[in-house]
């Protein structure tokens, strides 16, 4: 992955999070964050 692709990907992710926060709020972001942490834990187990 080149630096330019990484920067654009980061900008898109942050833009999506800001839009989601503006339209809906933060309640489900906490839920998704916890589920993502569980996913990382599961992936680390298979490493």
Long-range contacts (C-beta under 8 A, 24 or more apart in sequence): none
